[in-house]
Structure formats: structure tokens, C-alpha cells
């Protein structure tokens, strides 16, 4: 599938393009219009998207001609991102960006440029397969709408919004993991390190796991972590995060943190159907559970 994105400057074309890129499309921004046919030939058989607008040509009138010609030669679908002029004025004022439209004649105030751009792009908007008005949308909402429209039921892998979730164990002696989004301290739990037979084992071993089951506070801690995870998980997905790392720490990074990271990963996989990555930093182990 080839998707052509166009629309008003400042309306959110880059957000739409990034949403498709996250969904598995090969994306190109600000491609010169005389390269559209060549680009489409190279992308034949792929899911690809290109953003083309008034930045792509010296003469705005040439844009409509080039895009219409490209749609005749190739099977394109057109997405037009629009917004009210009032909202666009506010966005340009906040960002302090110069509007890219530069007509040879007439008033070059922001208002006049926006109006001239809208007039120039109206025929393109009229012929679009989908017009999205971003006036009242935040970037996350706009991206969700873009992905939802182009989602193909028989190609769910292209639109997998599932977070890549990592459960990590670590030792506080070696510092916090840089990639951690949520850090949990397990040093308050009973420590099997002080039992000689268990000291040389890890939280992945049955004997150590049996040790923890004898303490109600271990199960209570696990339940509270699950409650918090259940609370934040849908909100993380709503924010369109792509990676999330829960880092569980203890003194040595071999027993308590390993045990809890394993328990949380197994529970999350069973509850949410995710395929978590499990990393035990101090053990040098990284696995993806399927």
C-alpha cells in the first residue's frame, strides 16, 4: 500500500507520518514531487508513505499537477491533514516557525499565507481518501486516528501497537539502569543470601523460590506491584510508548530482584498476552519470552 500525506503546514503531517512509520511503513518526508514516480517504483509491493506538500515544489500550482499525475500512474491513497486557521496561527506563534509558503505576489503576513495555502490545497483536499482535522486533537489522538484508518485486518503485524515490555533485575551496588522507566526496590524482603545453601543460587532456582513462598510479605509485595501495573498499563499504551522497562533492584541483584522480575514477567505474559523481555543484569541473562 502506498499512502500520500499532504495538508496544511502545521496541521500535523509529521505526526501522521511518524504514526505510519511506527506501524511498519517505510516513510519519506518532503520528497520532491518529480521523484514521486521513481520512489513509488522502488516501493512497489511494500507498505510505504510519503509526505508531500508546498515545501516540495517552487511553484505551488505544480504540486497539484504532480500529485494528480502520480495518483494516475500508481495506486496511491491520499491522506490530508487539515486544521482551522485560528489553531494554525496559534501553533506557528508558539513554535515561532516561519511559514514555508512563499507566493511571489501579495501580502506575506501569517494570516494571508495560511489562507493562500488553504486555497491552493483545496482541490487536493477535495480528492483525498481521508481528511483529518487536527484542530482539537493532541498528537497522540491524531496518530491513533491515522493508524486506525489504515489498519488492515489481514495484516495485524503491521499495526502492532503493543509495548515492548522489559522486566529487569539489577543490583543497587552497580547503580540504577539507565533504561528504567519504573524502579522498584526489593531490599526490604527477606534475603536468602544469608543461607549458605541458597547464597550460590539465584531467584531462578526452585530452592530460592521456595524460600520466598514461606514469607507472606513477598506475596503481598507481588500483589501490590501487579495492582500498580494494571493501573498504569492502559495509560502507557494510550501515551503510545513503544518501550517500557520495569527494573527491580536488590542488594546483589541475584535473589530478590531476580525472583520478582521473573514473577512479574510471567504474570504480565499470561494476563496481557505480551512477549516480555526478561533481563537479569548481574547474571548476564537476557531472554524474550514467547
C-alpha positions in Angstrom: 0.0 0.0 0.0 1.3 3.5 -0.9 0.0 6.4 1.1 0.5 10.0 0.2 0.2 12.5 3.1 -0.4 16.2 2.4 -2.1 19.0 4.1 -1.8 22.4 5.8 1.6 23.4 7.2 1.5 23.0 11.0 -1.6 20.7 10.9 0.3 17.5 11.9 1.6 15.9 8.8 4.8 14.8 10.5 2.8 13.3 13.3 0.8 11.3 10.8 4.0 10.2 9.0 5.6 9.1 12.3 2.4 7.1 13.2 2.7 5.2 10.0 6.4 4.6 10.5 5.7 3.2 13.9 3.1 0.9 12.3 5.6 -0.6 9.9 5.5 1.7 6.9 8.6 2.9 5.1 8.3 6.6 5.3 9.8 9.6 3.4 9.3 13.2 4.3 9.4 16.3 2.0 10.1 14.3 -1.2 10.5 16.5 -4.4 7.4 15.8 -6.4 9.3 15.0 -9.6 10.7 12.0 -7.7 7.3 10.5 -6.8 7.1 8.0 -9.6 10.6 6.7 -9.1 10.1 6.5 -5.4 6.8 4.6 -6.0 8.5 2.1 -8.3 11.1 1.4 -5.7 8.4 0.9 -3.0 6.4 -1.5 -5.2 4.9 -4.2 -3.0 5.8 -2.5 0.2 3.8 -0.5 2.7 5.2 2.9 2.3 4.1 6.5 2.9 5.4 9.8 1.7 4.7 13.4 2.8 4.5 15.9 0.0 3.3 19.5 0.4 4.1 23.0 -0.7 7.7 22.6 0.6 8.3 20.1 -2.2 7.9 22.5 -5.2 9.0 26.0 -6.1 5.6 26.7 -7.8 2.5 25.7 -5.7 0.4 25.2 -8.8 2.9 22.4 -9.8 2.1 20.5 -6.7 -1.5 19.7 -7.7 -0.5 18.7 -11.2 2.4 16.4 -10.0 0.3 14.7 -7.3 -2.6 14.1 -9.6 -0.3 12.6 -12.2 1.3 10.4 -9.6 -2.0 9.1 -8.5 -2.9 8.1 -12.0 0.4 6.3 -12.6 0.4 4.4 -9.2 -2.2 3.1 -6.8 -1.9 5.8 -4.1 -4.2 6.6 -1.2 -4.3 10.2 -0.1 -4.4 11.4 3.5 -5.0 15.1 4.0 -4.3 16.7 7.4 -6.2 19.9 8.0 -6.7 22.3 10.8 -8.6 25.6 11.4 -6.7 28.8 10.5 -7.1 30.0 14.1 -5.4 26.9 15.5 -2.6 27.1 12.9 -1.9 30.7 13.7 -1.6 29.8 17.4 0.7 26.9 16.6 3.0 29.0 14.5 3.1 31.7 17.2 4.1 29.1 19.8 6.7 27.4 17.7 8.0 30.7 16.2 8.4 28.9 12.9 8.3 30.7 9.5 5.5 29.5 7.3 7.0 27.7 4.3 4.6 29.1 1.7 6.2 32.0 -0.2 4.0 33.2 -3.1 5.6 35.7 -5.5 2.9 38.3 -5.0 0.6 39.6 -2.3 0.7 40.1 1.5 3.1 37.8 3.3 1.6 38.0 6.7 0.9 34.7 8.5 -2.8 35.0 8.1 -2.6 35.7 4.3 -0.1 32.8 3.9 -2.4 30.4 5.6 -5.3 31.5 3.6 -3.4 31.3 0.3 -2.1 27.8 1.2 -5.6 26.6 2.1 -6.9 27.9 -1.3 -4.1 26.3 -3.2 -4.6 22.9 -1.5 -8.4 22.8 -1.6 -8.5 20.7 -4.8 -6.1 18.2 -3.2 -8.3 18.1 0.0 -11.4 17.5 -2.1 -9.8 14.5 -3.7 -8.4 12.9 -0.6 -9.4 9.5 0.6 -9.4 10.7 4.2 -9.4 14.3 5.7 -8.4 14.6 9.3 -9.0 17.8 11.1 -6.4 18.1 13.9 -7.8 21.3 15.4 -9.0 19.7 18.6 -6.6 16.7 18.6 -3.4 16.2 20.5 -0.6 14.4 18.7 -1.4 11.1 20.3 -5.1 11.3 19.3 -4.2 12.2 15.7 -1.7 9.3 15.5 -4.3 6.9 16.7 -6.8 8.1 14.1 -4.2 7.7 11.3 -3.3 4.2 12.3 -6.9 3.1 12.8 -8.0 4.2 9.4 -5.2 2.4 7.5 -5.3 -0.7 9.6 -5.7 -3.9 7.6 -7.5 -6.8 9.3 -5.4 -9.4 7.5 -2.1 -7.6 8.4 -2.2 -7.1 12.1 1.6 -7.4 12.4 2.0 -4.0 10.6 -0.1 -2.3 13.2 1.2 -3.8 16.4 0.9 -1.1 19.0 2.0 -3.4 21.8 4.7 -2.1 24.0 8.0 -3.9 24.1 8.0 -4.6 27.8 11.1 -5.5 29.7 11.4 -6.8 33.2 14.9 -6.3 34.6 16.7 -7.3 37.8 19.7 -5.3 39.0 22.0 -4.7 41.9 22.0 -1.3 43.6 25.7 -1.7 44.2 26.2 -1.2 40.4 23.8 1.7 40.1 20.4 2.2 38.5 19.8 1.0 34.9 19.6 4.0 32.5 16.8 2.5 30.6 14.5 2.0 33.6 11.0 3.6 33.4 9.8 2.2 36.7 12.3 1.3 39.5 11.2 -0.9 42.4 13.3 -1.6 45.5 13.1 -5.2 46.9 15.7 -4.8 49.6 13.0 -4.9 52.3 12.2 -8.5 51.6 13.9 -11.5 53.4 17.3 -12.2 51.9 18.2 -15.8 51.1 21.8 -14.7 50.7 22.4 -15.4 54.4 21.6 -19.1 54.0 24.8 -20.8 52.7 23.0 -23.3 50.5 21.0 -20.6 48.8 23.7 -17.9 48.6 25.2 -19.5 45.5 21.9 -19.9 43.7 19.6 -17.2 42.1 16.0 -16.2 42.1 15.5 -18.5 39.1 16.3 -21.6 41.1 13.5 -23.7 42.7 15.1 -23.7 46.2 15.2 -19.9 46.3 11.7 -19.6 45.0 10.5 -22.0 47.7 12.3 -19.8 50.3 10.2 -16.8 49.2 6.9 -18.6 49.3 7.3 -19.0 53.1 7.0 -15.2 53.6 3.6 -13.6 53.2 5.1 -10.2 52.7 6.7 -11.4 49.5 3.3 -12.3 48.0 1.9 -9.1 49.3 4.6 -7.1 47.6 4.0 -9.0 44.3 0.2 -8.3 44.5 0.8 -4.6 45.0 3.1 -4.5 42.0 0.5 -6.2 39.9 -2.1 -3.7 41.1 0.1 -0.8 40.1 1.0 -2.4 36.7 -2.7 -3.0 36.0 -3.3 0.7 36.7 -0.5 2.1 34.5 -0.5 -0.4 31.6 -3.5 1.1 29.7 -2.3 4.6 30.3 1.2 3.7 28.9 -0.5 2.4 25.8 -2.6 5.5 25.5 0.6 7.6 25.5 1.8 5.5 22.6 5.0 4.5 24.4 7.0 1.9 22.4 9.3 0.7 25.2 8.7 0.2 28.9 11.2 -1.2 31.4 10.3 -2.2 34.9 13.6 -2.5 36.9 13.6 -4.5 40.1 16.6 -4.0 42.4 18.1 -5.6 45.5 21.5 -5.6 47.1 23.3 -8.1 45.0 20.9 -8.5 42.0 20.8 -12.2 42.3 17.9 -13.3 44.5 15.1 -10.9 45.5 15.1 -8.8 42.3 15.5 -11.8 40.1 12.6 -13.6 41.7 10.3 -10.7 41.5 11.2 -9.8 37.9 10.5 -13.4 36.9 7.2 -13.4 38.7 6.1 -10.1 37.1 7.1 -11.2 33.6 5.3 -14.5 33.8 2.2 -12.8 35.2 2.2 -10.0 32.6 2.6 -12.5 29.8 -0.3 -14.6 31.0 -2.5 -11.6 31.8 -1.9 -9.3 28.8 -0.6 -11.8 26.2 2.6 -9.8 25.7 6.0 -11.3 24.9 8.2 -9.7 27.6 11.9 -9.4 27.5 13.5 -10.6 30.8 16.9 -9.2 31.6 18.9 -10.1 34.7 21.7 -7.6 34.5 24.0 -9.0 37.2 23.6 -12.6 35.8 24.3 -11.6 32.2 21.0 -13.1 31.0 18.5 -11.6 28.5 15.6 -13.6 27.1 12.4 -12.9 25.2 9.5 -15.0 26.4 7.2 -16.2 23.7 
